[in-house]
């Protein structure tokens, strides 16, 4: 545990402060005529403190800088503060310490690939909020590589807390009678509002890329390889200048330590067989485009490598040709020559193809696969088209960017639509069950936290003792 509290003025005033907030004053040498002068107490303004231990939970400290970091993250994500952030944020961090302590006792673990994937998702989410990678770096005053390093331990702890919470409530359940009883007591204007939900089938076809375009991309990658091998430039420099992977390009193509499962299989097969950091791989085709790869380091079952990604461009003519083909298929479906479900066998997307065209996703509440989408959960281009259809209608062909960032063409059929409404037991039992289950689980966690606080050593700076905390028992 870090015991020393750091002050901006420490070097000038010659003092430090212990974790209880008392000053340990070490006077500077004084002039002879000042020895007998009366001593005055030094008051240290809080604003002059760079960092300090403000809480201790068990044997884990919570620093002032931890609170500021969490405040900044909540501001970036536009998460509203609960009450006074000067009180609520330290309490949230203290609760996390309780879950982390229990996770260690119960030997809860997370894999490095989970951490890496989560950090990538978090950074991409922030970029989508602030508008660009450059703006994120400017806001954080750090490079993406630094942000990744700084996020690692905190994100790992977040995953551990999440798994610990799941374990504590895994046996919590509710019955249909529990759900009915709960909603019998809820005022009608408090019954949850269910947004419009739809079920959609889709057929996608990738426009053909001209062989001349593929050869152009491969020739460029061969040129880059030759320039690196001749020592004319570095792989990292070329990645910054030319790679079409926007996240890694700023870091010279570096992907960070990553497990095999995170990569596209074709990419992983080549990357994990590299042994010489001085050599550049052969050209690799993945579902994202064409790559060349350079090994940086290996650590157990993870590697750190650089890559340059180039994506062959689809011509406008090829897009129009594929849209015309899909429009022809849509016309034959409308004429009854075959069904949409039968036509889905030609779709390029294997997930929907194997499901007879029906789109599906993981529901955030139940963590189970469902074919019902709220409009906000559909891809933007699909939602825009679906909004114009009646149930049973097949759309005109349109272009869209798929989940791999590639331009594709599609037609969709609106299978079912349930308009926005107040939830009912008969129609929305699962929605109501999720609400009751979430409340039960939250109550179990609150009771667990209250009991854990009773048996955990807690100390906080005096200025927090007047806070209105969500959980009782912090102040011993």
N, C-alpha and C positions, 0 to 999 in steps of 0.2 A: 504494500500500500504506500502510495506517495504521501509523505508527511509534510513536505515543505510547501508553503504557500508563497507564490511568486508575486512580487509587486513591481510596477513600473518604476517606482521611486526607490526601490530597495538599495540600488547602488549609491544613490545620492544621500539617503538618510541613514543607511547602515543598519537596517533592521529586517527581521523576518517575522512570520506569524505562524503559530501552530494551528492544528486542525480545530481546536476549540475556539479560535478567534482571539486568543490573548496575545498581546505583543511581546516579543522577546527582544528587548531593546539593547543594542550594542552601541554605546556612544562612541563618536569619533573623538580623537585627542582634542582636548580643549585648551584654550589659552589660559595662562596662569591666573589672569585677573577675572576669569569667569568661573573658577572652581567653586567659589562660595556663593554663586548666584542661585536663587531658588529654582528648583526643577519644575518644569511644566509638562503636563501629560501630552503626548503626541497623538493627535486624532487623525486617523487614516481614512480619507474619503473612500467610499466603496468604489467609486468610479475609477480610482487609481489602480485597482486590483486587476492584474492580467488574468490570473487563475487562482483558484482556491478550492479546497474540499468543502462543499457546502452540506452534504449529507454523508453518513456512513450507514450502510445496510449490511448487517452481518459483518464481514471483514472487507466489503467492497465499497470503495469511495465513489461518490458522485461529484464531479467537478463542475465549476461554473462554466467551463468551456463545453462540457457535455450538454448543458442546458441550452447554451447559445447555438450549438450545432443542430440540436433538435428543433429549436425555434426556426432557424434558417431553413431547414428541410421542410417544415410545415408551411412556411411562407411560399417556398418554391411550388409545392404541390397544392397550395391554396386550401389547406386543411384548416377549418375554423378551430380556434382555441376554445377549450372548455373553461369558462370562468377566467380567473386571473392567471395568465400564462406563467407569471413568476412563481405561482404556487402549483398549478396543474402539471407543468412540464417536469419539475423535480419529482412530483409524486408518480407520474407515469414511468419515469426512469427507475424509481425505487421499486415499483411493482415489477418491472422487468427483471430487476435484480433477484426478486423472490422467485420468479419462474426459472431464471437461469440457475439459481442455487439448487432448486428441485430437479432440474434437468440433469445437472451433474450427478446428483444422488441416484437418479433413475437411469443413468448411463444413456441418455438420449443423444443421438449423433446425427450429423448432417454430412453429406458428401461434398467434396470440393467442387464437383461439377454442378451441384445444386446452387452453391454459393456463386460460382462464376456466371451461370445462366441467370440467376436472380439479379446480379449486379448489372449485367448487360440489359436486362429488361428495365431495370430502374433508370439507368442512364438514358435509354431510348425514350422512356416515358417523360423524363425531364426535358429532353431535347424537343419532344413534341409540344411541351407546355411553353417553353421559352422561345421556340422558333428555329433554333439552329444550334449546332455543336459549338460554334464560336461564341454565341451568346451565353451558353451554359458555362463555358470556360471563363468568360468575362465576369459573369455573376459570381461564380465560385472562387474566382481568382486562382484557378489551378488548371493544369492540363488534364485531359481525359485520363491519362495514365495515373496522375496523382489522385484524381477522384476515385478511380478504381481501387488503388491501394488504400485510400482512407476509408472507403466503404466496406472493405473486406471483413474486418472483425465485427463491425456493427451489424452488417447484413447477416453474417453467420449467427450472431446472437439473436437477431430477429427470427431467423428460421428455427433456432432452438426453442425460443419462447413459443412460437406458433405450434411446434410439435408437442411441447409440454402441455399447452392449453388443450390441444386435441386429445391428448391422452387422458387428461383430467375429466373430460366430458364425453368420452367415447361410449360410455354405458348409459348416458342420459337419453331417455326416449319419451315419447308422448303417444297416447292412444287416441283413436277417433273421438271417444267420449270426452277426453281432456280438451280437444280442439273445440268441440261443440259447446262445452261448458264455458270455455274462455270467451267465445264470441257471443254467447247469449248475454253476457254481462257488459259487452262493449257497446257504447252508444253508436247508433247507425252512422253518424257523421264521422266516427273514428274508425270505421271499418276500412281496411287498406284499399287503395285505388290501384287496380291492375291495369298497366298500360296495354295498348294494342299489341297483340301477339300474332305472329304468322307462321305458317309452315310453307316452305319453298323447295321446289325441285330445280336443279340446274344442270345444264350441259355446257361444258367448256371445250373449246378447240383452240390450240395454240397456232397462230399464224406461222407459216413456214418461213424460215430464215434462209435467204439466198446463200448458196455455197460460197459465192464470192465474198460475202460479208463474214462468214466463218473463217475463211482463209485470211482475210484482212486482219482479224483479231489475232489469229494464231501467229501471223507474221510479226505483228507488233510484240507479242510475248516472246517470240524467238529473238527479236532485236534487243529487248530488255535483258534477256538472259546473256546474250553475247556481250553487251556493254558491261554487265556485272563481272563476267568471267575475265574480260580484258582489263578490269580495274579502272575503267573510265569513270565509273560512278558507283554508288552503293545501291543495294536493293532497297533500303529504306527510303532513299531519296526518290527513286523511281516510283515507289508506292505512294509517297506523298503527292507526287505530281500527277500520276496517271491512274491509280487504282480507283475502281468504281464502287468499292465498299466504303461508304462515307464514314463509318465509325472507326475502322482500323486505319484508314488512309492517313489521318492526322497523326497517328502514332507510328508512321513509317511502315504500315502494314502489320504491325504487331498485334497478335490476338490474345496474348496472355496465356497463363498456364490453364490448359483445358483438357478434359477427358475425351476419349474417342467418341462416346455416345453423343456429344454435343455437335459434332461435325457431320456434314453430308458424308455418307459411306464412301463414295468415290474419293473425296478429298481426304478423309481419314486414312484410307488404305495407302495413299502415297505419303502423306505427312508423317505417319507413324513409322514408316520404313526408312525415313531419312536418317543418316548417321553423321554426315559431314556438314557442319555449319557453313563451310566455305562454298558448298555446291548449291546450285539451283535445281529444283525438281524439273521433271518433264512437264509438259502442259497437261493439266487435269480438267476434264469437263465435269461439272456438277450441275445440279438443278438450278444453280444461281448464275452460271455462265462458265467462263474459262479462267483458270488460275495458273500461276507459277508460285512455288512455295520455297521458302528458305528456313531451315531449322535454326533455332536460337539455343534451346536447351531442353533437356528431358529430366523430369523428376518423377520417378516411379511410373505410374500409369498415366501421367499427364505430360503434355509437351507445350512449349512456347515456340511459336513460329511466326514468320511474316508471310504475307501473301499479297499478290497483285491480282485483282479481279477485273476482267473486262467482259462486258455484256454485248453480244452481237445485237445490232439494231434491227428491229422489224420495220420493213418498208410500209408506207401507207397503202401501197397497192396490195401487199400481202394481207393486211388487215381487212381491207374492203373485200377481197376475194373470200376470206374465211367468213366474214359476216354474211356475204351472199349465200354461201353454202349453208350456214345455220338458218338463215331465213327460209331457204328452200325446205329444210328439214321441218321447221316450225309450221310451214304451210301444209305439209303432208300430214303432220300430227293433227292440225285443225280439220283436215279433210277426212280423218279417221283411218288413214292407211296403216298406221301403227300408233301405239301410245307413246307418251313422253317417257314413261318408265322403260319401255323397250328401247327407245332411241338413246337412253342414257348409257347404253352399253358402249357407245362410241366416244364417250366423254374422256377427255385427257386426265381429269382429276380422279385418281383411283379411289379416294375415300367416298365421294358421292357416287361414282360409277358402281362400286360394290354395294351401294345402298339404294340402287335403282333411281339415282338422281337426287334423293332426299338429303338436304343439308342438315347438319347437326352440330352441336357444340356442347361444351361442359357448362352446366348451370352453376353459377357462382355460389348459390346457397346450398344446393344438395350435393354438389360435386359429382353429379351423375350426368350421363349423356342424354340430351333431349333434342327433339326436332323443333321445339317451339322457340321462336326468337322474338324478342322485342325489337322494334325497328332500329334502335341504337346499336344493337349487337350484330346486325347484318353488315357486310361490307358496304361502304358508302354507295358505290355504283349500283349494287343489287337493291339496296333499300330504295333508291331513287326510282328504279324501274317498278319494283313491287308496289310502290305507293300508287301507281297509276292503273294497276290491274284489278279485275274482279276475280273472285274465286273461280278456278278452272281455266282461266285465260292463260295463253302462252304469249310471251313477249316477242317483240322484234329483237333481232340480234343487236348487241352492244359490246363495246370494248371495256375492259377493266384491268386493274393491276391486281394480280393474285397474291397470295400470302408469301410467295417467294420473290415478290418485287418484279415479276415479269408481266409484260403486256399480253393479255389473252382476250378471246372473244367468247360471248356466252349468250344463251337464251335461258329464260326462267319461266316456271309455271307456278302460279299462286295456288297452293293446295288448300289452304284453310286460313281464315282470318277471324280472330276474336277481338272485337272492338273494345276499347278501353271501358272499364266499368268498375263498380264497387264489387269486391270479392264476395262470392257466395259459397256456401258449404258444398253444394252440389257441383258447381262448375270449377271452383278454385280451391278444392280441399288441400292440395299440395302446397299452395301459396300460404294458406292459413296455418297449415301444420308447421311450415318452416318458421313462421312468426312465433308461434307458441314454443317450438323447440329452441329457437334462438334465445328466447327469454328465459327458459328453464336453464339452458346452459350458462347464460350470463349470471343467473342467480347462484348456480353451483360455484362458478369461478369467484364471485364476490365473497361467498362464504369461505371458500378456501383461502383467499387473500386475507380476510379478517382473522382467520385462525393462524395463518402463517405469521402475520404481524405480531401476534401475542407472544410467539416463541422465537422471535428474531431480535437481535440487538439492533437498535436504531438510534442514531444521534444526528441532530441537525443544528445548523446555526440558529441562534435565537430569533433572527428576523423572519424565520419561516413558522414560528410557533403560533402566530396569530392567523395562519391561513385557514380557509374553510375547505378542508380536504374531502375528497369523495369517500375515502375509506377512513374509518376511525381507528385509533390505537397507535398512530405514529408517534405521538408525543407521550413519552413514558413518564 
